[in-house]
């Protein structure tokens, strides 16, 4: 298990202080990688609107809001940045289907085992793979994801990471996951 240096720079994306400073500086909202409209066919295919969904590393993205508008009923959003969580709590306080908590994905012990039908990760594993102790962080996070998923649950990973670097983390026998890989090419 390796650190993914191919898509990293000098920032420690696994550090709350980095993210707090970034959210203070940038404000607004930003969706990493893909917006919900591009991901909707996959989300709708694998995640029922009645599912209890955990969005890990939600940041200040609007994906959860878009999912609620599309009929999803229960989305718990977590992020390591207290700044992002407070910003999003205030922004969506009028939408009871959206809940926000400051939490590190490497330790989600606040939630009992098998708490979620689905877990969506849009760039969070990628962030940890760029941080210090990347293999350990990835193992901690994915162990928590595995623990929190109900039997038959779905972990949807949206990543820019090379599949040859990501797959060894995902296909570990301890998780017993059926893994499907889709590669979405950008239209030019």
C-alpha positions as a printed Julia matrix, in Angstrom:
188×3 Matrix{Float64}:
   0.0    0.0     0.0
   1.56   3.18   -1.18
   1.19   6.91   -0.78
  -0.28   8.33   -3.97
   2.37  10.87   -4.86
   1.2   11.14   -8.47
  -1.69  13.44   -7.59
  -0.26  15.22   -4.56
   1.4   18.51   -3.92
   3.03  19.92   -0.79
  -0.21  20.38    1.2
  -1.24  17.94    3.91
  -4.8   17.26    2.84
  -5.34  14.99    5.85
  -4.89  17.9     8.28
  -7.87  19.8     9.71
  -5.84  23.02    9.97
  -5.2   23.01    6.22
  -8.92  22.67    5.49
 -10.03  25.2     8.12
  -7.69  27.8     6.62
  -8.84  26.99    3.09
 -12.55  27.3     3.93
 -11.98  30.58    5.78
 -10.07  31.96    2.82
 -12.31  30.73    0.0
 -15.84  30.7     1.42
 -18.66  29.92   -1.0
 -19.17  26.36   -2.19
 -17.1   24.03   -4.31
 -17.74  20.52   -5.64
 -14.58  18.49   -6.15
 -14.27  16.4    -9.3
 -17.87  16.13  -10.49
 -21.16  17.82   -9.75
 -24.19  15.76   -8.78
 -25.72  16.12  -12.25
 -22.81  14.12  -13.74
 -22.87  11.51  -10.95
 -26.65  11.21  -10.72
 -26.98   8.12  -12.99
 -24.57   6.19  -10.75
 -26.04   7.46   -7.5
 -29.6    6.65   -8.6
 -28.54   3.19   -9.83
 -26.85   2.12   -6.6
 -28.39   4.21   -3.8
 -32.12   4.26   -3.02
 -33.61   7.65   -2.11
 -34.83   6.13    1.21
 -31.26   5.1     2.13
 -29.52   6.54    5.16
 -26.49   8.14    3.48
 -23.18   9.24    5.0
 -21.27  11.84    2.96
 -17.65  11.7     4.14
 -15.5   14.79    3.65
 -18.49  16.89    2.6
 -16.57  20.17    2.67
 -18.7   22.99    1.29
 -20.02  21.04   -1.71
 -23.65  21.26   -2.82
 -23.92  17.56   -3.73
 -25.95  16.69   -0.62
 -28.34  19.57   -1.28
 -28.76  18.41   -4.88
 -29.45  14.87   -3.68
 -32.18  16.13   -1.32
 -33.72  18.08   -4.2
 -33.64  14.77   -6.15
 -35.66  12.94   -3.48
 -33.04  11.62   -1.05
 -34.34  11.76    2.51
 -31.51  11.37    5.04
 -27.93  12.54    4.52
 -25.41  12.83    7.34
 -22.48  14.99    6.27
 -19.13  14.87    8.05
 -15.89  16.73    7.56
 -12.65  17.17    9.5
 -12.99  20.95    9.18
 -15.07  22.59   11.9
 -15.14  25.72    9.73
 -16.79  23.88    6.83
 -19.26  22.12    9.12
 -20.34  25.33   10.85
 -20.71  27.09    7.49
 -22.84  24.26    6.1
 -24.94  23.9     9.27
 -25.9   27.56    9.03
 -26.52  27.37    5.28
 -28.83  24.33    5.53
 -30.41  24.73    8.96
 -33.82  24.9     7.27
 -33.38  21.47    5.57
 -33.91  18.77    8.24
 -32.85  15.95    5.88
 -29.28  17.36    5.93
 -27.26  16.92    9.11
 -23.68  18.08    9.68
 -21.02  16.92   12.17
 -17.32  17.67   12.53
 -15.54  14.32   12.46
 -12.37  12.64   11.21
 -13.12   9.76    8.82
 -10.33   7.75   10.44
 -12.37   7.58   13.66
 -16.14   7.63   13.26
 -16.76   5.78   16.53
 -19.6    8.2    17.31
 -21.72   6.06   14.97
 -22.64   2.48   15.89
 -21.8   -0.43   13.58
 -23.99  -0.79   10.48
 -25.43   2.73   10.76
 -25.64   3.55    7.05
 -27.06   2.04    3.88
 -24.62   4.01    1.74
 -21.44   6.02    2.12
 -20.32   8.5    -0.54
 -16.72   9.65   -0.76
 -15.95  12.35   -3.31
 -12.21  12.95   -2.91
 -11.75  12.17    0.79
  -9.72   9.0     0.33
  -7.7   10.93   -2.26
  -6.95  13.6     0.35
  -5.77  11.02    2.86
  -3.63   9.33    0.21
  -1.73  12.61   -0.13
  -1.24  13.06    3.6
   1.42  11.83    5.94
   1.02   8.15    6.91
  -1.18   7.66    3.84
  -1.47   3.84    3.94
  -2.33   3.87    7.65
  -4.88   6.67    7.19
  -6.49   4.88    4.23
  -6.72   1.63    6.21
  -8.26   3.42    9.2
 -10.81   5.21    7.02
 -11.82   2.17    4.99
 -12.06   0.06    8.15
 -14.52   2.61    9.52
 -16.44   2.68    6.23
 -16.7   -1.11    6.32
 -17.84  -1.06    9.96
 -20.51   1.59    9.32
 -22.07   0.0     6.24
 -25.11  -2.21    6.72
 -24.86  -5.66    5.09
 -25.26  -5.15    1.35
 -24.5   -1.43    1.74
 -22.81   0.68   -0.92
 -19.54   2.58   -0.62
 -19.33   4.93   -3.6
 -15.82   6.28   -4.13
 -15.4    9.11   -6.62
 -11.66   9.46   -7.16
  -9.09  10.86   -9.54
  -6.61   8.32   -8.19
  -5.05   5.73  -10.44
  -7.08   2.5   -10.12
  -3.86   0.52   -9.68
  -3.18   2.59   -6.54
  -6.77   2.65   -5.2
  -7.91  -0.92   -5.84
  -5.45  -2.66   -3.47
  -7.02  -0.65   -0.64
 -10.56  -1.58   -1.68
 -10.27  -5.29   -2.47
  -8.94  -6.4     0.9
 -10.64  -9.69    1.91
 -11.5   -8.28    5.35
 -14.08  -5.95    3.72
 -15.65  -8.65    1.54
 -16.75  -5.96   -0.92
 -17.97  -6.57   -4.42
 -16.07  -3.86   -6.31
 -17.21  -2.29   -9.58
 -14.97   0.2   -11.39
 -16.33   2.83  -13.75
 -13.99   5.18  -15.54
 -15.65   8.41  -16.61
 -13.8   10.19  -19.34
 -14.21  13.95  -19.73
 -15.74  14.92  -23.04
 -13.5   17.28  -24.99
